[in-house]
Amino acid sequence: MKKSLRIKLSALMLLEYFVWGAWYVTMGTYLLSSLKVGATQVGAAYANLSIAAILSPFFIGLVADRYFSAKNVLATLHLFGGISLYLISFTDNFQNFWWLILLYTLLYMPTISLANSISFSQMTDPDKEFPLIRVFGTLGWITAGLLVGFMELEASYLTFQIAAVCSILLATLCLFLPNTPPKGKQNSLSSILGLDALILFKDKSFVIFFISSIIICIPLAFYYSFANPFLNDIGFDNAAGKMTLGQVSEFLFLLLMPFAFRKLGLKKVMLAGMIAWAIRYLFFAFSLEFNDNWILYTAIILHGICYDFFFVSGQIYIAKKAGKSFRNAAQGLITFATYGVGMLIGSYVSGWVTNMFTSSKNSTINYDWQFIWLVPAAIAIITAILFMILFKENKVQPIVKIHQTE
């Protein structure tokens, strides 16, 4: 890969995840503190991202793969996304906020699989090349968290304005990405909708992977929705800034992934990610009993294993499984499973569980965080056990290709 192309793809990932990280981590704190809503409403707001993720594979299959260059679609989505974020920053009631967040996430979620597909289309060895590109997305998320934390903006509308400016900048960058021409109109309805990727379900191990991806995203939703409010509630200073230690860990483990694949294989790498989710939530649950911040720092730092070893591995797994003719649709499919169905269920479950363990006395809201965090820990443990028993991997090639007529 040419150096100039590597720089462009790295910048794409950097800005793609900076935009997301600038507002997403602290939205729960913003809603609870500034708009004065309850935990159920926080869960409902985060669920919008999942609704968009469910719809995005159909958009990818209908538009990006068939009729327009992916880079032009990406630029258009980020331009209108920036405008939406700017409007969100002026919203002072939850109902309008909810609808605008839904609009923005409908614009943003397709860009994740588009960015991945553009990157994969330029690579000859995704196992080695993709982690080195994707790691800049982690840097973008870290930069956003440090900026928000340093400026003490966790409960401020300015997080949305920062993301808006960056989104418009990203739209401009997209115009300079490599051209990925459309494949032309297809006569088959399944081709038009991008349902070609459903052929992957003929593989039993893929079905287990798909179901596990959905279930493990329920614990993920707890972290995204309530980790920042939890840390602020217990008096953990500069929570947004310190939470970027998780992305630093993600950065380091991304660099280690090629080595992990060679030594452990796909199954053990993904299993390690699921076990790490259970450990981090157990640390959160019992952190107040230990009364020592080291356990909180450890839980945050585990994010690298949690995210990289399951979700980034999943993206690589999908890229290897899918043929070139439906790579965009296949990336959309895993987005559908994780940030779509799994996070949708998880957002509402996390809101419901948190609300169930919340009490109010003398206008003071109290959260029973131990019981709240034990729920996602239990889900992660059960998922890991089922995955360990049911998922089968080829011992010669950790990631098995599906052969189809293209």
Secondary structure, 3 states (H helix, E strand, C coil): CCHHHHHHHHHHHHHHHHHHHHHHCCHHHHHHHCCCCCHHHHHHHHHHHHHHHHHHHHHHHHHHCCCCCHHHHHHHHHHHHHHHHHHHCCCCCHHHHHHHHHHHHHHHHHHHHHHHHHHHCCCCCHHHHHHHHHHHHHHHHHHHHHHHHHCCCCCCCHHHHHHHHHHHHHHHHHCCCCCCCCCCCCCCHHHHCCHHHHHHHHCHHHHHHHHHHHHHHHHHHHHHHHHHHHHHHCCCCCHHHHHHHHHHHHHHHHHHHHHHHHHHCHHHHHHHHHHHHHHHHHHHHHHHHHCCHHHHHHHHHCHHHHHHHHHHHHHHHHHHHCCHHHHHHHHHHHHHHHHHHHHHHHHHHHHHHHHHCEEEECCEEEECHHHHHHHHHHHHHHHHHHHHHHCCCCCCCCCCCCCCCC
